Amino acid sequence: MHRLVATIVVVGLLASLSHAAIFYVDPEKGDMAGDGSAERPWKTVQEVIEGKLIQTRDGRGRLKNPGAPVKAGDTILLRSGYHGEIYCRGAYNDDYIMIAAETGHAPKVRRVFFAAAGKWIIRGLTVCPEFAPEFKRDRLIYVVNWGGPSSDFIIEDNTLYSTPDGSSWSAEQWNERVCYGIGVIGERIRIRNNTLRYVNHGIVLTGDNIMVEGNSIEHIGGDGIVCSADNTSLIGNTIKYFYKINANHDDGIQFHRGRDKTTPIRNAVVRGNTIIAWDQAARHRLTTSPQGICNFDIPALNCRIENNIVLVKHHHGITIYGCRGGVVVNNLAYNPYGGNYLAGIALGTTHGKTTSENTVVRNNLVDSKITLPGASNAADRNIVVGHPKLYFSDIDNYDMHHAPTSPAIDAGNPESAPKTDIDGIQRPQLAAVDVGPYEYVPANR
């Protein structure tokens, strides 16, 4: 019986794949009179969309562009060159349509925009407004719910920047030219393994069930990640190099809902992220320190914050107000830059007057005493760093792995601790779990 079921599943999958088609687009050698084959590719993806060569559905399920060659489940492979922009409204698919770079190619677009759309994959593109003949500041990848809901997007392996190199920009030039990176308003969205540089806010999220994983966000004029979504996982992102260009109080990761101070953020997971104000690879006249991982305005229900590294010159290392039923475990919040700001971990009361309750803060390495209001919150096995060279492998180069002399080794409580550290090392390695995001591995192992 099991073999029969497996055979049916495999046959069904192969049948599905056999109906999927692959089309090619080549700005240098293509022609819109072609058939989209590898030998006779179309010219640009913008012309493919504007030429109504993709069959989709509107919000009522009615076919758009019936008989078009590209259908649900198909793939459009882009070759090197400038493709204009990807702009789609009212474009729902029964199965994913993928727009991706062909292997070995580097397609360029000015921006990617979807409204009232579903089941699209955007993969391997380079997005920058400077590619266009005329510069226009814009959001680089933007998925919104204007005219209908948007859902089921995969945005992966793309490279986005406002400019390839903004190191010579003044604050005025930053404010005039910098773009938002990725913004989404929708459900069931995956944003993973993208590289963003020279952006205002890096990734901005509204909606439900959104995964943001493995992205690199560098050279930031605003916030790294802004989250207004429920059931969101922020995992393994690197967020670094912040610039003071205006009055925005920058954050590595911030939760908020704008003017709404009462609607909670629910079930957020913030795991294995690295937030660095600056390091020896990037020091600039406009360099500034952000706040770390923060929620000031709204209740945060059932959030889990673990295995994060926050290196900031700011007293808000990890600050979660209105935290209820949360776990803050095995993080590092530290100021390696000197000065009077000591990065710590704090729970508190939101601007909307929601107090923190029933939250555990455990196994964290910090710069200053942890602040917990109320009797229902618990602090356990947290360590305030005394002499950094005793604790860290190479503090001068911001390597925050444990030194062999670190008092954090074997000092943690296994309850609520993540099974692996930020590097994926199993816990524990020795007699007990370590305090902080790293688990010490002896040299002889």
C-alpha positions in Angstrom: 0.0 0.0 0.0 2.8 2.4 0.9 4.6 1.7 -2.4 1.3 2.3 -4.3 0.8 5.7 -2.6 4.5 6.7 -3.2 4.2 5.7 -6.9 1.0 7.8 -7.3 2.7 10.8 -5.7 5.8 10.5 -7.9 3.8 10.0 -11.0 1.6 13.0 -10.1 4.7 15.2 -9.5 6.3 14.1 -12.8 3.1 14.9 -14.6 3.0 18.3 -13.0 6.6 19.0 -14.0 6.0 17.8 -17.5 3.5 20.6 -18.0 5.8 23.3 -16.8 7.7 25.2 -19.4 10.9 27.3 -19.4 11.1 30.6 -21.3 14.2 32.7 -21.9 14.7 36.5 -22.1 17.8 38.2 -23.4 18.2 42.0 -23.6 21.2 41.8 -25.8 20.2 39.1 -28.4 16.5 38.7 -27.8 13.6 39.8 -30.0 9.9 40.2 -29.0 9.1 38.4 -32.2 10.7 35.3 -30.9 9.0 32.4 -29.2 10.8 32.6 -25.8 12.8 29.5 -26.5 16.5 29.3 -25.6 17.3 29.8 -29.3 14.8 32.6 -29.9 14.5 34.4 -26.6 12.3 37.4 -25.9 14.1 40.7 -25.3 13.3 42.1 -21.7 11.1 40.9 -18.9 9.4 44.3 -18.8 8.3 43.8 -22.5 7.1 40.3 -21.7 4.8 41.6 -18.9 3.6 44.6 -20.9 3.1 42.4 -24.0 0.7 40.3 -22.0 2.7 37.1 -22.5 1.9 35.8 -19.0 -1.5 34.2 -18.2 -2.6 34.9 -14.6 -5.9 35.5 -12.8 -7.5 38.6 -11.3 -8.9 38.9 -7.8 -12.1 37.1 -8.8 -10.3 34.2 -10.4 -10.9 35.2 -14.0 -8.2 34.5 -16.5 -6.1 37.4 -17.6 -4.3 37.1 -20.9 -5.9 33.8 -21.8 -3.8 31.8 -24.2 -0.6 33.6 -23.3 2.4 31.3 -23.6 3.6 31.6 -19.9 1.3 29.9 -17.5 1.1 28.9 -13.8 4.0 26.7 -12.9 6.3 28.0 -15.6 9.8 29.6 -15.3 11.1 32.7 -17.0 14.9 32.7 -17.1 16.6 36.1 -17.6 20.0 36.5 -19.2 22.5 39.3 -18.6 21.6 42.9 -19.4 19.1 45.5 -18.4 15.5 44.3 -18.3 13.7 47.5 -17.2 11.3 46.8 -14.4 9.0 44.0 -13.1 5.6 45.6 -12.5 2.5 43.4 -12.0 -1.0 44.3 -10.6 -3.8 41.8 -10.2 -1.7 38.7 -11.0 -2.6 35.6 -9.1 -1.3 32.2 -10.2 -2.6 28.6 -9.5 1.0 27.5 -9.1 4.2 29.5 -8.7 5.6 31.4 -11.7 9.4 31.9 -11.3 11.3 34.9 -12.7 15.0 34.1 -12.2 18.5 34.6 -13.4 19.6 31.9 -15.8 22.7 30.1 -14.4 25.8 32.1 -15.2 23.9 35.3 -16.0 23.4 38.6 -14.2 20.1 40.2 -15.2 19.5 43.8 -14.0 16.2 45.5 -13.2 15.3 49.0 -11.9 12.7 47.7 -9.4 10.3 44.8 -8.7 6.6 45.7 -7.9 3.6 43.5 -7.3 0.2 44.5 -6.1 -2.8 42.1 -5.5 -0.7 39.1 -6.6 0.1 35.6 -5.5 2.5 32.7 -6.1 5.5 34.3 -7.6 9.2 33.5 -7.1 11.8 36.3 -7.7 15.3 34.8 -7.7 18.9 35.9 -8.5 18.2 39.4 -9.9 20.2 42.5 -9.3 18.0 45.5 -8.5 19.2 49.1 -8.6 17.5 52.3 -9.8 20.8 53.5 -11.3 20.5 50.9 -14.0 17.7 52.9 -15.6 18.4 55.7 -18.1 16.9 58.2 -15.7 17.3 57.7 -11.9 14.0 57.5 -9.9 14.1 56.8 -6.2 11.9 53.9 -5.3 11.4 50.8 -3.2 13.6 48.2 -4.8 11.3 45.1 -4.2 7.8 45.9 -3.1 4.9 43.5 -2.6 1.7 45.2 -1.5 -2.1 44.6 -1.0 -3.3 47.5 -3.0 -6.5 46.4 -4.8 -6.4 43.0 -3.2 -4.3 40.7 -0.9 -0.9 39.5 -1.8 0.5 36.2 -0.7 2.8 33.2 -1.4 5.9 35.0 -2.5 9.5 33.7 -2.5 12.1 36.4 -2.8 15.6 34.9 -2.7 19.2 35.2 -3.8 18.8 38.7 -5.1 21.2 41.6 -4.8 19.7 45.1 -4.1 21.3 48.5 -3.7 20.5 52.1 -4.1 24.0 52.6 -5.6 26.9 50.1 -6.0 29.1 52.3 -3.8 27.8 55.2 -1.6 31.0 55.6 0.5 31.5 59.1 -0.8 27.9 60.2 -0.1 27.2 63.1 2.2 24.1 63.0 4.5 22.3 65.1 1.9 23.0 62.7 -0.8 21.9 59.8 1.4 18.6 61.5 2.0 18.1 62.3 -1.7 19.1 59.0 -3.2 18.8 56.1 -0.8 16.0 53.6 -1.3 14.0 51.2 0.8 15.2 47.6 0.2 12.4 45.0 0.4 8.9 45.8 1.6 6.0 43.4 1.8 2.4 43.6 2.9 1.0 40.1 2.7 0.9 36.5 3.9 3.1 33.4 3.5 6.1 35.2 2.2 9.7 34.0 2.3 12.6 36.4 2.0 15.9 34.6 2.1 19.6 34.8 1.2 19.3 38.3 -0.3 22.1 40.9 -0.2 21.1 44.5 0.4 23.5 47.4 0.4 23.1 51.2 0.7 19.5 51.1 1.7 17.3 53.2 4.0 15.2 50.6 5.9 16.4 47.2 4.8 13.4 44.9 5.0 9.9 46.1 6.1 7.2 43.6 7.0 3.5 43.8 7.4 1.1 40.9 7.3 1.2 37.3 8.7 3.5 34.2 8.4 6.6 35.8 7.0 10.1 34.2 7.1 13.2 36.4 6.8 16.3 34.2 6.8 19.9 34.5 5.9 19.9 38.0 4.4 22.8 40.4 4.5 21.9 44.0 5.0 24.8 46.5 5.0 25.3 50.2 4.9 22.0 51.3 6.4 20.5 54.8 6.6 17.5 53.8 8.7 16.5 50.5 10.4 17.8 47.0 9.4 14.4 45.2 9.7 11.1 46.7 10.7 8.4 44.2 11.6 4.6 44.8 11.9 3.7 41.2 11.1 2.4 38.3 13.2 3.9 34.8 13.1 7.2 36.1 11.7 10.6 34.4 11.9 13.7 36.5 11.6 16.6 34.0 11.5 20.3 34.2 10.7 20.4 37.7 9.2 23.4 39.9 9.3 22.7 43.6 9.8 25.6 46.1 10.0 27.1 49.5 9.2 24.7 52.3 10.2 24.8 55.9 9.1 23.4 59.0 10.8 21.7 60.8 7.9 18.6 62.3 9.6 16.5 62.3 12.8 15.4 58.7 12.6 16.4 56.7 15.7 17.9 53.7 13.9 17.3 50.1 15.0 18.9 46.8 14.0 15.5 45.1 14.4 12.4 47.0 15.4 8.8 45.9 16.0 6.0 48.4 15.8 2.6 49.2 14.2 2.9 52.9 13.5 0.3 54.9 15.4 -1.4 51.7 16.7 -0.2 51.3 20.3 -2.5 48.4 21.3 -2.6 45.7 18.7 0.0 43.0 19.7 2.7 41.5 17.7 2.3 37.7 18.1 4.6 34.7 18.0 7.8 36.4 16.7 10.9 34.4 16.5 14.2 36.3 16.4 17.0 33.8 16.2 20.7 33.9 15.3 20.9 37.4 13.9 24.0 39.5 14.1 23.7 43.3 14.5 26.9 45.3 14.3 27.1 49.1 14.4 30.5 49.1 12.7 33.7 47.2 12.7 37.2 47.7 11.3 36.0 46.9 7.8 33.7 49.9 7.8 34.3 53.2 9.7 32.9 56.4 8.1 32.4 60.0 9.1 28.6 59.4 9.2 28.9 56.1 11.1 26.5 55.8 14.0 25.2 53.2 16.4 21.6 51.9 16.2 19.5 50.5 19.0 19.6 46.7 18.9 16.5 44.6 19.0 13.6 46.7 20.2 9.9 46.9 20.8 8.7 50.1 22.6 5.1 50.7 21.5 3.0 47.5 21.4 2.4 44.3 23.3 4.7 41.4 22.2 3.0 38.1 22.9 4.8 34.7 22.9 8.0 36.1 21.4 11.3 34.1 21.4 14.6 35.9 21.1 17.6 33.6 21.1 21.2 33.2 19.9 21.5 36.8 18.7 24.6 39.0 18.7 24.0 42.7 19.3 27.1 45.0 19.2 26.0 48.6 19.6 27.1 51.7 21.3 23.7 52.2 22.9 21.9 51.3 26.1 19.1 49.6 24.2 20.8 46.4 23.3 17.7 44.1 23.5 14.7 46.1 24.8 11.3 44.4 24.6 8.4 46.4 26.3 5.1 44.8 26.8 6.6 41.3 26.5 4.2 38.6 27.7 4.9 34.9 27.7 8.3 35.5 26.1 11.7 33.9 26.2 14.9 35.9 25.9 17.7 33.4 26.0 21.4 32.9 25.1 21.9 36.4 23.5 24.9 38.8 23.6 24.1 42.5 24.0 27.4 44.4 24.3 29.1 47.6 23.6 32.7 46.9 22.3 33.2 50.6 21.2 33.8 52.2 24.6 32.1 55.3 26.0 29.3 55.6 28.5 26.6 53.5 26.8 26.3 50.0 28.3 24.2 47.7 26.1 21.9 45.5 28.1 18.6 43.7 28.1 15.4 45.3 29.5 11.7 44.5 29.7 9.3 47.3 30.5 6.0 49.0 29.8 5.0 50.0 26.3 4.0 53.5 25.3 0.5 52.0 25.2 0.8 51.1 28.9 1.2 47.3 28.5 3.5 45.8 31.1 5.8 42.9 30.6 4.7 39.6 32.3 5.6 35.9 32.5 8.8 36.3 30.5 12.1 34.5 31.1 15.5 36.1 30.5 18.2 33.5 30.8 21.8 32.7 29.8 22.5 36.1 28.3 25.8 37.9 28.2 25.4 41.7 28.7 27.1 44.9 29.5 24.9 46.1 32.3 22.4 44.8 34.8 19.2 43.3 33.3 16.0 45.3 33.9 12.9 43.4 34.7 9.7 45.0 36.1 7.2 42.9 38.1 7.3 39.7 40.0 6.1 37.4 37.2 9.3 37.9 35.1 12.4 35.9 35.8 16.1 36.4 35.2 18.4 33.4 35.4 22.1 32.7 34.8 22.8 36.0 33.0 26.3 37.4 33.2 27.4 41.0 33.1 30.8 41.1 31.3 33.6 42.4 33.5 36.9 42.1 31.6 36.2 41.6 27.9 39.5 39.9 27.0 38.7 37.3 29.7 35.4 36.5 27.9 35.9 37.0 24.2 38.2 35.4 21.7 39.3 38.6 19.9 37.4 41.7 21.1 39.6 44.0 19.1 38.4 42.5 15.9 34.8 41.9 17.2 35.2 38.1 17.4 32.8 37.3 20.3 33.4 33.6 20.5 34.3 32.5 24.0 37.9 32.7 25.0 39.1 29.5 26.8 39.1 31.6 30.0 35.5 32.8 29.7 33.4 32.5 32.9 30.4 32.0 30.6 31.5 28.5 29.6 29.3 25.8 31.3 27.5 28.6 33.3 24.1 28.3 31.7 20.8 26.6 32.5 19.6 24.1 29.8 15.9 24.9 30.4 14.6 26.9 27.4 18.1 27.1 25.9 18.3 26.5 22.1 19.6 23.1 21.1 22.4 24.6 19.0 24.3 27.9 19.1 24.4 30.6 16.5 27.0 28.6 14.5 24.9 25.5 14.6 27.1 23.8 17.3 25.3 21.4 19.5 24.6 22.3 23.1 26.2 21.4 25.5 29.8 20.7 24.4 31.2 20.2 27.9 29.5 19.8 31.3 26.7 22.3 30.8 25.4 24.8 28.3 27.2 28.1 28.0 25.9 31.6 28.6 25.6 33.7 25.4 25.0 32.8 21.7 28.2 30.7 21.3 29.0 27.3 22.7 32.7 26.8 23.4 34.4 24.0 21.5 37.8 23.0 23.0 40.7 23.1 20.5 41.3 19.3 21.0 37.8 18.4 19.7 
